[in-house]
Amino acid sequence: MIKSLGFLPDIHSECESCGGTGFTPEVREVTLHGYSLPELNRLTIDEVYRLFSSQEKIARPLKAAKDVGLGYLVLKQPGISLSGGEAQRLKIAKELCRRINGETLYILPG
């Protein structure tokens, strides 16, 4: 948790029950491909894509993010830490991974 009082330095404290992960101890014990959920959240999009490329529901949005050049982002990176360009590319990736019937034309301002 981060508290800002303006005139004092920020204070960072880790939650005792979840260890700063947001997961209960039981959930932290679950593993996928040898990684716990908190560990998966700390991997980059590129790394997670390599692990789950055979799972279409997981791989499709990850591939879209990779295709717009965001493979270096950490999977659970806070939105507030993204640059304006990264946020825009995430919006484009979200649109590109949608299932679309028919043809679609995208017009992007230059």
C-alpha positions in Angstrom: 0.0 0.0 0.0 1.3 3.5 -0.9 0.1 6.5 1.1 1.1 10.0 -0.1 0.9 12.9 2.4 2.5 15.3 0.0 5.0 16.8 2.5 6.3 13.4 3.8 8.0 10.6 1.8 5.8 7.8 0.5 5.4 4.8 2.8 5.5 1.3 1.4 4.2 -1.6 3.5 3.6 -5.2 2.5 0.4 -6.9 3.5 1.2 -9.6 6.1 -1.5 -12.1 4.9 -0.8 -12.0 1.2 2.9 -11.0 1.1 2.1 -8.2 -1.3 0.7 -10.5 -4.0 -3.0 -10.1 -3.5 -3.4 -13.9 -3.2 -4.2 -16.1 -0.2 -1.5 -18.6 0.9 -3.6 -21.5 -0.7 -3.8 -19.7 -4.0 0.0 -19.0 -4.0 0.6 -22.8 -3.7 -1.1 -23.4 -7.0 1.3 -23.7 -9.9 1.0 -23.7 -13.7 3.9 -24.7 -15.9 6.0 -24.7 -12.7 5.1 -21.1 -11.7 2.9 -19.9 -8.9 0.3 -17.2 -9.8 2.3 -14.4 -8.2 5.4 -15.6 -10.2 3.4 -15.6 -13.5 2.2 -12.1 -12.8 5.9 -10.9 -12.7 6.8 -12.5 -16.1 6.8 -10.4 -19.3 4.1 -10.9 -21.9 6.7 -12.6 -24.1 7.6 -15.1 -21.4 3.9 -15.9 -20.6 3.1 -16.3 -24.3 5.9 -18.9 -24.6 4.4 -20.8 -21.7 0.8 -20.7 -23.0 1.1 -20.4 -26.8 -0.9 -23.6 -27.2 -3.8 -22.3 -25.2 -5.8 -20.1 -27.6 -7.9 -18.2 -25.1 -4.7 -17.1 -23.3 -2.4 -16.8 -26.3 -4.7 -14.7 -28.5 -4.6 -11.5 -26.3 -0.9 -12.0 -25.5 -0.1 -12.4 -29.2 -2.0 -9.1 -30.0 0.1 -7.3 -27.3 3.3 -8.8 -28.7 2.2 -7.8 -32.2 2.0 -4.1 -31.2 5.4 -4.2 -29.5 4.4 -4.7 -25.9 6.0 -8.1 -25.2 8.5 -6.5 -22.7 5.7 -5.4 -20.3 5.2 -7.3 -17.1 1.9 -9.2 -17.2 0.4 -7.5 -14.1 2.0 -4.1 -14.6 0.0 -1.3 -13.0 -1.8 0.8 -15.6 -0.5 4.0 -13.9 3.0 3.0 -14.8 2.3 2.8 -18.6 3.3 5.6 -20.9 0.6 7.2 -23.1 1.9 5.3 -26.1 1.9 2.0 -24.3 -1.7 2.6 -23.1 -2.8 3.4 -26.7 -1.1 0.2 -28.0 -2.8 -1.9 -25.3 -6.1 -0.5 -26.6 -5.2 -1.4 -30.1 -4.2 -4.9 -29.0 -7.5 -5.3 -27.3 -9.3 -4.4 -30.5 -7.1 -6.6 -32.6 -7.8 -9.7 -30.5 -11.6 -9.3 -30.7 -13.5 -11.9 -32.9 -14.8 -9.9 -35.9 -17.3 -11.1 -38.4 -16.7 -9.7 -41.8 -14.1 -7.2 -42.9 -12.9 -4.3 -40.7 -11.0 -1.2 -41.7 -9.0 0.6 -39.1 -8.0 4.2 -39.7 -5.3 5.4 -37.3 -4.4 9.1 -37.2 -0.8 9.8 -38.2 
